[in-house]
Amino acid sequence: MANTPESRAVAEAQAEFTRSGPAESPELAIRGEVDVSTSAALREELYQLIDGGATRVVIDCGDMDFIDSSGLGVLVGALKRMREKDGELVLRALNPSARKVFEITGLTKLFTIE
């Protein structure tokens, strides 16, 4: 994919995923809520990037309002898939409440968080 952003809104605008950057190191910005109604779309977006040859994916969480266990599961699955391909998955700009969820669940030890 070129450097042009591509946006996808899901579940009645509860979440929007915007891709940017080169195919080998794309960024996926999350806006809104990642929950049971939007996590499948997030998984699809991430797996398309990973299976498309990305070696480093940065997930910008600056506008992510909420994440539940289904969203965490998607991120862990994507991390596992990236590591199987010797790639890197980075979370950027977690807000304080999301960071707390990652800390409580111990996921700060698994993910690279910027």
Summary of the structure (lengths in Angstrom):
residues: 114
radius of gyration: 12.8
end to end distance: 23.9
largest distance: 37.2
contacts: 361
relative contact order: 0.16
helix: 36%
strand: 33%
